[in-house]
Amino acid sequence: MNVEEEVERLKEEIQRLGKVQDDGSYKVTFGVLFNDDRCANIFEALVGTLRAAKKRKFLTYEGELLLQGVHDNVEIILKPTPAAAAAPKATDAVGTS
């Protein structure tokens, strides 16, 4: 699996484990992600994949290097997809003729 594929898988796992926010983003803590059995089986280097996703601006978190135990409560935020951010509001669909 190359880096791009791993980043895509990471996005899927954050959506699975995280909580959706009002703006369409997803939030999960590093500890939840790190201690998940499925993630442990998918990612050989979770921290490296997180850094690659952060560099590509798919997600954000405080700090550069996350360590198990020390940074378990650091929130990782998967930014909303452009499609989710551009979704029309219910009031936009109402026509005025």
Secondary structure by P-SEA (a helix, b strand, c coil): ccaaaaaaaaaaaaaaccccccccbbbbcaaaaaacaaaaaccccaaaaaaaaaaacccccccccccccccccbbbbbccccccccccccccccccc
